[in-house]
Amino acid sequence: MMTKNIRREDMSRAVIVHAILLTYTLVALYPIFLVIINAFKSRKGIFSAPMSLPNAETFSLEGFTKVLARSNFELFFFNSFTVTVVTIVIVLLLASMAAWALSEYKFPGNTWLALYLAVGIMVPIRLGSVSILNLIVELGLINTLTALILVYVAQGLPLAIFILTEFMHQIPKDLKEAARCDGVGEFKIFFAVILPLIRPAVATVAVFTMIPIWNDLWFPLILAPGDGKQTITLGIQQFIGQYVTDWNAVLASLSLAIIPILILYLIFSRQLIRGLTSGAVK
Amino acid sequence: MADLKLDQIRKSYGAVDVLHGIDLDVKDGEFVVFVGPSGCGKSTLLRIIAGLEDITGGDLMIDGDIVNTKSPRDRGIAMVFQSYALYPHMTVYKNMAFGLKLANHDKSAIDQRVREAARILQLDKLLDRRPSELSGGQRQRVAIGRAIVRQPKVFLFDEPLSNLDAALRVQTRIEIAKLHQELKSTIVYVTHDQVEAMTLADKIVVMNAGNVEQVGSPMQLYHHPQTRFVAGFIGSPAMNFTTVHIDAVEQGKVTVTVPGGAKAVLPFDVPAGDVGKDVELGVRPEHLSPGELGDLSISGEVDVVEKLGDSTYLYLKLANGDRFTVRAPGHSRIKIGETVSAAAEAGASHLFDVDGKAYAKLECPPEYSADE
């Protein structure tokens, strides 16, 4: 009797939780769904029935043809992709090494350094836009992808270091010491033992780092708005006018912009395997 | 393989001294066991030998070289951890080969060493598995294999059997003993289990509160403990202790009054100045025979009876409230509540002064002596 009650309680709790999550998922996905269906409609179709699926009458690829013919879409794409991937690589490398140092080695100022890096999580980097712009101009990096990469690395590092440090703490001490007794050097311990073990954390950090960069409009707008250096979010802006907005093109390019980030996400999420350390100790 | 020498090794964490000057000589090929209660510093000492902890003072020599500041990889040691500490993302084969590969050993040489270690440890069929697919005993064997392939000068074992269940522990213990016979290597082994220490060691180092209490062969420690601590630590069930009064000393004999009023004459070298003092008498449960009278007789009421089949342990409550354990034969019919007298030969007893130091025993029958 008791167990049955408990089970029923669990059941209803599960239903409620799933109902909430499902609602949230629908709310979050619906705009994306709208973007995608409308991307495949004619201009008239978009305005007359924005909520309906494309049918034989309204189906049109005019947005896609316009985007691919009239703009440097491939270039924007390439720019966004370069900036995102290079930033992820640099952030992951630097953050995991910093996290390893902060969690593994005792040195004076260790705690203060960790705190200093954590402050970066709380202060939005955009507050420093003006000084960043000045700095980039002085460095002569204005209108380059390098400028964007540098800023994004600075933006991504604090949270990445914070998350990875926590994960590093969880790695059993015996494992590192066993490796040391095994004659493994510190660099090799880091790259061959520690990194494979925190792969799920690294993948999580990669996703966290990647999405705001891909979606960012602010820094591309102020640091690299020049011809040929625009990222995809900035590039799309040419279709949004003060008086006329070319919705076909905007929606089509937005739909296309989802694809690469989706692919990256799928790659990283495959690394999010739990329980990788099982079997290490005990 | 090599010898190991510790010279006044000290270790402090800030103001807290953990080890207070440890001296020890380990000969080539010797199996040395550090044993002691939790927190006595035995693991710290092992980690100092491994190079995982810095030395605060003193010198550590492996094979004649002072290695105080050398990193673990340069000391020629291999360590087996209590938690096994296998690399979870590597197969058994890679776990064992990893260290060698980084040391740039020839591929075929690595393969040969790994397969040889796998043969010795019966891991041949498990080489492609990952640690998560192994049982506790198998993981421990892999951890030992990882140490073997390095062909270290000194093997270090940190409580390697603590995580295994009782049956597996006995089996693995025997395997480690066989391994030592086969490899003839120098081994330093840490445990809190005195049975492991007794069965495995050539030489036991009993530690207490950061000091070495006594170093000796298992039989030396069993028969000739130099302190009350060692006497109480080695042997299972533990030695019985009770307070006795020194009545008289003459010609290498001491007369004491045991609880209950009986007198006993024991062969200890007690200085005349100690007459009138209360000191501590120790007798092992297995050296007491119930229901008999002898050189040393003591009686008490039976509190608890434990029947183990081959023997029965009687727990006596003495006149002064101390507990005495007596080993009786398995068929003993003695019941709770009976008053039983138990006797031991004078040569089987131990006497400790007020500071816990053993008085020298002047005559010792061969059955109570470590001499062979």
Interface residues (C-beta under 8 A of the other chain):
Chain A: P172 D174 L175 E177 A178 A179 R180 C181 D182 G183 V184 G185 K188 A192 V193 P196 L197 L276 T277 S278 G279 A280 V281 K282
Chain B: A50 G51 L52 S71 P72 R73 I77 A78 M79 F81 Q82 S83 Y84 A85 L86 Y87 P88 H89 F98 G99 L102 A103 R130 P131 S132 E133 L134 G136 R139 A143 R146 R150 L156 N163
